[in-house]
Amino acid sequence: RYCLFGDTVNTSNRMETSSLPGRVQISEDTYDLVSDNMDFSWEERGRIDVKGKGKMRTYLLEPRPPAEQEQEPGKAKTQSS
């Protein structure tokens, strides 16, 4: 059994609890690490008050369009006629 504590775990928990329903929220530090990955699109949420952290700039993962979600990885989209 493992117990993890510390700033990283606390920040992660705050990102989850202060996010919007059904959305993934990340801190600015995390955004700086992942923003170059073109597989994901991020929407700046702005500065929000995060318990124990103060105001933090956060980002939300943009949902993929339904057609893109259903597409199997590695397969091209086909158009039906």
Rosetta blueprint (number, residue, H / E / L):
1 R L
2 Y L
3 C L
4 L L
5 F L
6 G L
7 D H
8 T H
9 V H
10 N H
11 T H
12 S H
13 N H
14 R H
15 M H
16 E H
17 T H
18 S L
19 S L
20 L L
21 P L
22 G L
23 R L
24 V L
25 Q E
26 I E
27 S E
28 E H
29 D H
30 T H
31 Y H
32 D H
33 L H
34 V H
35 S L
36 D L
37 N L
38 M L
39 D L
40 F L
41 S L
42 W E
43 E E
44 E E
45 R E
46 G E
47 R E
48 I E
49 D E
50 V E
51 K L
52 G L
53 K L
54 G E
55 K E
56 M E
57 R E
58 T E
59 Y E
60 L E
61 L E
62 E L
63 P L
64 R L
65 P L
66 P H
67 A H
68 E H
69 Q H
70 E H
71 Q L
72 E L
73 P L
74 G L
75 K L
76 A L
77 K L
78 T L
79 Q L
80 S L
81 S L
